[in-house]
Amino acid sequence: MNRIIFAFTLILTSLATAQDNLRPSLETTYSAWREAMIRKDVSVWQRVTAESRRVEVRNRILAEKQPFPAAVFNLPSPPPSLQGLKFLEAKQKGPTAKASYFGKVDFGVGGDPTENLLVLSFIKGSGGWLYDRADFVNLTALATVRKELAAGNLKYLNETPEAQPSGVVPPTPIAAGPAKYIAKVYVFCPGREVKVQINKISAHRFANAKEAEVVIGGAKEGSNEIQYAITKLEGGTGKEAMTIRVYLMSEVEGTQPIKAFEYQLAEGDKLKSYGTETFTLDAATISKLTGN
């Protein structure tokens, strides 16, 4: 029995040591990334940001016809500071890591912030940990979880896959060229997961969502390909209404977006679970988009 207790103590000590070693490294990286964003320092941003995230940000900016890298720093508010937040845990799995914090996450938009959850994600590079992304979890509707985290109970983190490192490094996207015509894909899919790919470069995933994302690479003159795959999520009935659309965004002030593609189901309609279709950007449509 004493040997078992001793071994268990060694495991706990090892875990505590790993936390002590990991946390400073992750926080140093985040602080450097945050300062780079505030100071608009391109070289530091490139050095401390994971490659997959850098390419993703670049692609999105160019898809919106914004200047790169200047638009990297066009944020509505500065990234939140970790100062004053309660550190919950830092975990590593292979080349990925996450650090979680609880408290009044302040985005500098005024008012009195409430206590919520901030989860930072990192990827291991050749020179150390690199910043990937931050996930903010509003706990207003999760009063029990808020009380648990305030008391140091990490049950919610342990039961939430998104709060745990996956061990899998996301693939680096293909570097897309600047968009000539801005396009957005919109999906309404209660009870379903919808995956969309446009022109074999712009990949999107929507789950139980009602949202739009910019099309990487934009729309091109002539024929544009759209592929989609739809699956039912747990809890879904398979009979929900659903919509997939692609909009072309006008550069003429006051002109509404042009709907270039639509796949829509009314409630109870038979689903076509996957398909490959096209939409065309012709001269007449281009004239409406550009005003020329």
Backbone torsions as a table, in degrees:
resi	resn	phi	psi	omega
1	MET	NA	-43.1	179.5
2	ASN	-61.2	-36.9	179.4
3	ARG	-66.0	-39.4	179.4
4	ILE	-63.9	-44.5	179.0
5	ILE	-62.2	-41.8	179.8
6	PHE	-62.6	-44.1	179.9
7	ALA	-64.1	-41.5	179.1
8	PHE	-63.3	-38.7	177.6
9	THR	-64.0	-40.1	178.4
10	LEU	-63.4	-38.9	179.0
11	ILE	-63.9	-46.3	179.3
12	LEU	-61.5	-41.3	179.1
13	THR	-63.7	-41.4	179.4
14	SER	-63.4	-42.7	178.9
15	LEU	-64.2	-41.7	179.3
16	ALA	-63.7	-39.9	179.0
17	THR	-64.5	-41.6	178.6
18	ALA	-61.3	-42.5	177.2
19	GLN	-60.7	-45.1	-178.2
20	ASP	-62.8	-35.3	-179.0
21	ASN	-80.2	-36.0	-174.8
22	LEU	-77.3	-44.4	-174.4
23	ARG	-54.8	-50.7	-178.8
24	PRO	-59.8	-37.5	-179.3
25	SER	-65.1	-44.3	-179.7
26	LEU	-66.9	-42.0	-178.6
27	GLU	-69.0	-33.8	176.2
28	THR	-63.7	-43.3	178.3
29	THR	-63.4	-46.0	-179.1
30	TYR	-63.3	-42.2	179.8
31	SER	-61.7	-40.5	179.0
32	ALA	-65.8	-41.5	178.6
33	TRP	-64.5	-43.9	-179.0
34	ARG	-63.1	-43.7	178.7
35	GLU	-63.5	-37.9	178.6
36	ALA	-63.0	-38.9	179.1
37	MET	-67.3	-41.5	-178.6
38	ILE	-69.6	-41.3	-177.5
39	ARG	-86.7	-5.5	-178.3
40	LYS	57.5	48.6	-177.8
41	ASP	-98.1	101.2	-175.0
42	VAL	-63.5	-44.4	-174.9
43	SER	-63.2	-41.6	178.9
44	VAL	-70.3	-41.1	177.8
45	TRP	-56.6	-44.3	179.9
46	GLN	-65.7	-36.1	-175.4
47	ARG	-73.3	-33.5	-172.8
48	VAL	-106.8	2.3	180.0
49	THR	-104.4	136.3	179.9
50	ALA	-58.5	144.8	-175.5
51	GLU	-58.3	-45.1	-178.7
52	SER	-60.1	-37.7	179.3
53	ARG	-71.5	-39.5	179.0
54	ARG	-59.9	-46.7	-178.4
55	VAL	-66.9	-39.9	178.9
56	GLU	-61.6	-44.5	178.9
57	VAL	-63.9	-45.0	179.0
58	ARG	-59.6	-47.0	-179.2
59	ASN	-59.8	-42.7	-178.1
60	ARG	-66.1	-41.3	179.8
61	ILE	-64.0	-45.0	-180.0
62	LEU	-68.3	-30.5	177.8
63	ALA	-67.1	-24.5	178.4
64	GLU	-97.5	8.8	178.6
65	LYS	58.3	38.6	175.4
66	GLN	-101.4	159.1	-179.5
67	PRO	-75.9	133.7	175.4
68	PHE	-113.5	134.5	9.3
69	PRO	-94.1	2.0	-174.2
70	ALA	-54.4	-39.2	-175.4
71	ALA	-72.3	-11.9	176.1
72	VAL	-54.9	-35.1	-171.2
73	PHE	-98.2	7.8	179.1
74	ASN	-83.9	75.2	180.0
75	LEU	-104.0	147.0	178.2
76	PRO	-67.9	-21.5	178.6
77	SER	-157.4	158.7	179.9
78	PRO	-69.2	152.3	175.6
79	PRO	-58.3	145.6	-176.0
80	PRO	-67.5	146.6	174.8
81	SER	-82.0	152.8	176.1
82	LEU	-86.3	-10.3	-179.1
83	GLN	-62.6	129.6	179.6
84	GLY	89.1	-8.8	178.1
85	LEU	-89.0	150.7	178.7
86	LYS	-87.4	120.5	176.7
87	PHE	-71.2	129.6	-179.7
88	LEU	-100.5	-55.0	179.8
89	GLU	-166.8	159.1	171.1
90	ALA	-130.7	128.4	-177.5
91	LYS	-131.3	144.4	177.3
92	GLN	-122.8	139.3	170.7
93	LYS	-137.4	107.7	-176.2
94	GLY	59.3	-130.8	-177.8
95	PRO	-88.8	18.5	179.1
96	THR	-125.8	153.7	179.1
97	ALA	-151.5	156.5	175.3
98	LYS	-137.9	145.8	175.0
99	ALA	-128.4	131.2	-174.7
100	SER	-117.1	142.3	-176.9
101	TYR	-137.2	150.5	179.9
102	PHE	-129.0	140.0	177.0
103	GLY	147.6	-162.2	-178.4
104	LYS	-82.7	86.5	-179.3
105	VAL	-71.5	114.7	-171.6
106	ASP	-105.4	115.4	177.5
107	PHE	-95.9	7.5	174.7
108	GLY	68.9	30.7	-179.0
109	VAL	-105.4	10.0	178.3
110	GLY	93.8	169.4	-178.6
111	GLY	79.6	179.1	-179.7
112	ASP	-102.6	108.1	-178.6
113	PRO	-60.7	146.1	175.1
114	THR	-95.6	171.6	-177.0
115	GLU	-81.3	119.9	-177.7
116	ASN	-138.8	-172.2	-174.8
117	LEU	-114.3	136.2	175.8
118	LEU	-124.7	123.0	180.0
119	VAL	-118.2	119.9	-179.9
120	LEU	-101.2	136.5	-179.2
121	SER	-114.1	143.3	-176.3
122	PHE	-137.8	155.6	176.9
123	ILE	-128.7	138.1	-177.8
124	LYS	-78.5	124.3	175.6
125	GLY	-106.8	-178.4	-178.1
126	SER	-65.3	-26.5	-178.6
127	GLY	-105.3	5.8	-178.9
128	GLY	133.3	-165.5	-176.5
129	TRP	-75.8	139.4	179.9
130	LEU	-120.2	143.6	-179.4
131	TYR	-72.9	136.9	177.2
132	ASP	-111.4	-61.7	-178.0
133	ARG	-164.1	170.5	175.2
134	ALA	-126.0	135.5	177.0
135	ASP	-115.9	122.1	178.8
136	PHE	-100.5	126.0	-179.7
137	VAL	-113.0	111.9	177.9
138	ASN	-77.1	119.9	-175.1
139	LEU	-98.0	13.9	-178.0
140	THR	-55.7	-41.1	-179.2
141	ALA	-90.9	3.9	-178.6
142	LEU	-122.7	63.4	-174.9
143	ALA	-60.1	-39.1	-179.9
144	THR	-65.3	-42.5	178.5
145	VAL	-63.4	-40.6	178.7
146	ARG	-59.3	-43.6	179.2
147	LYS	-65.7	-40.5	179.7
148	GLU	-62.9	-47.4	-179.0
149	LEU	-65.9	-37.3	177.9
150	ALA	-62.1	-31.5	-179.9
151	ALA	-89.0	0.9	179.8
152	GLY	87.0	9.5	177.7
153	ASN	-83.4	117.2	-173.9
154	LEU	-99.4	20.6	-178.7
155	LYS	-54.4	-44.2	-178.1
156	TYR	-61.5	-42.7	179.0
157	LEU	-63.3	-43.9	-177.1
158	ASN	-67.0	-26.5	-177.7
159	GLU	-96.8	-1.1	-177.8
160	THR	-111.4	106.7	-176.9
161	PRO	-54.3	-36.6	-178.1
162	GLU	-66.4	-16.6	179.7
163	ALA	-94.7	1.7	-178.8
164	GLN	-117.3	141.8	177.0
165	PRO	-63.5	138.7	-175.2
166	SER	-87.4	-23.6	-174.6
167	GLY	85.2	-4.2	-177.1
168	VAL	-112.9	122.6	177.3
169	VAL	-80.4	125.4	-179.8
170	PRO	-63.2	141.9	179.3
171	PRO	-65.0	147.2	177.2
172	THR	-76.7	124.9	-179.0
173	PRO	-63.4	158.8	171.8
174	ILE	-66.5	134.2	178.6
175	ALA	-72.0	114.6	-177.7
176	ALA	-90.9	153.9	176.2
177	GLY	-80.7	170.3	178.3
178	PRO	-61.4	141.6	178.4
179	ALA	-72.9	139.2	172.9
180	LYS	-88.8	-34.7	178.4
181	TYR	-133.5	123.3	-176.7
182	ILE	-73.9	133.6	177.7
183	ALA	-133.9	152.6	176.7
184	LYS	-134.5	142.9	175.7
185	VAL	-104.3	129.5	-179.3
186	TYR	-116.7	134.2	179.3
187	VAL	-134.9	134.1	170.8
188	PHE	-119.3	113.2	-170.8
189	CYS	-145.8	61.9	176.7
190	PRO	-59.5	132.7	177.9
191	GLY	76.1	6.0	-177.2
192	ARG	-136.9	158.6	168.1
193	GLU	-107.4	132.3	179.8
194	VAL	-124.3	124.9	173.7
195	LYS	-110.1	131.3	-177.3
196	VAL	-128.9	137.9	173.0
197	GLN	-132.1	132.2	-176.7
198	ILE	-118.9	126.5	179.9
199	ASN	54.8	30.1	174.9
200	LYS	60.8	16.6	-179.8
201	ILE	-131.8	-30.6	-175.1
202	SER	-101.6	100.8	-176.3
203	ALA	-101.0	137.4	-177.0
204	HIS	-138.2	146.4	175.4
205	ARG	-133.1	128.3	177.9
206	PHE	-124.4	134.2	178.8
207	ALA	-131.4	115.9	178.9
208	ASN	51.1	49.3	-165.9
209	ALA	-124.1	165.6	168.2
210	LYS	-142.7	88.3	-173.3
211	GLU	-157.6	170.1	-179.6
212	ALA	-129.4	149.4	176.4
213	GLU	-134.5	148.4	179.4
214	VAL	-72.1	144.5	179.8
215	VAL	-84.8	119.0	179.8
216	ILE	-66.1	130.8	-177.2
217	GLY	87.4	-15.0	179.7
218	GLY	70.7	-175.4	174.4
219	ALA	-87.0	152.4	179.6
220	LYS	-117.7	157.8	178.9
221	GLU	-63.8	139.4	-179.1
222	GLY	90.0	-143.4	-173.8
223	SER	-82.2	135.6	176.1
224	ASN	-123.3	135.9	-176.7
225	GLU	-98.6	138.1	173.4
226	ILE	-128.7	126.0	175.8
227	GLN	-113.5	142.3	178.2
228	TYR	-142.6	151.0	175.7
229	ALA	-139.1	133.5	-172.7
230	ILE	-126.6	131.2	176.7
231	THR	-132.8	150.7	178.5
232	LYS	-79.6	137.1	176.0
233	LEU	-91.1	158.3	175.8
234	GLU	-58.6	131.2	-177.9
235	GLY	95.7	-16.4	177.6
236	GLY	-78.4	156.9	-179.8
237	THR	-95.1	-19.1	-175.2
238	GLY	82.3	1.5	-178.8
239	LYS	-116.5	4.5	-176.1
240	GLU	-66.2	152.6	171.0
241	ALA	-66.9	152.9	-176.7
242	MET	-155.0	150.6	179.0
243	THR	-143.0	136.2	167.8
244	ILE	-125.1	126.5	178.4
245	ARG	-136.2	153.8	168.2
246	VAL	-121.0	126.9	178.6
247	TYR	-111.2	142.5	171.3
248	LEU	-100.2	128.1	-172.9
249	MET	-93.9	123.7	-177.8
250	SER	-75.7	145.5	174.1
251	GLU	-94.0	-0.6	-179.2
252	VAL	-93.6	121.4	-178.0
253	GLU	-57.8	132.1	178.2
254	GLY	88.8	-7.3	179.6
255	THR	-91.2	129.1	-178.5
256	GLN	-71.9	153.0	174.5
257	PRO	-58.2	151.6	-179.9
258	ILE	-102.0	127.1	178.9
259	LYS	-78.8	114.9	-176.1
260	ALA	-98.0	-24.5	-177.9
261	PHE	-151.3	145.8	175.7
262	GLU	-151.2	133.1	166.5
263	TYR	-126.6	116.4	-171.9
264	GLN	-134.4	140.6	177.0
265	LEU	-121.8	135.1	167.3
266	ALA	-82.4	162.5	-179.3
267	GLU	-58.1	127.8	179.4
268	GLY	91.0	-10.6	178.3
269	ASP	-64.5	152.5	178.0
270	LYS	-71.8	132.5	-175.9
271	LEU	-88.3	136.2	166.2
272	LYS	-97.7	106.2	-165.9
273	SER	-73.3	-19.0	175.4
274	TYR	-154.8	159.0	179.9
275	GLY	-174.6	161.2	174.0
276	THR	-127.8	120.1	-178.6
277	GLU	-135.7	177.7	-178.8
278	THR	-135.1	157.1	167.5
279	PHE	-134.5	152.8	-172.4
280	THR	-113.9	134.4	173.9
281	LEU	-104.7	99.6	-175.6
282	ASP	-99.4	178.3	-175.3
283	ALA	-62.2	-38.5	-178.8
284	ALA	-65.4	-41.2	179.4
285	THR	-68.3	-40.1	178.4
286	ILE	-60.7	-39.7	178.1
287	SER	-61.8	-38.8	177.6
288	LYS	-67.7	-37.3	-177.6
289	LEU	-70.4	-38.5	-173.1
290	THR	-99.3	-17.9	-177.6
291	GLY	78.9	12.3	-179.8
292	ASN	-107.1	NA	NA
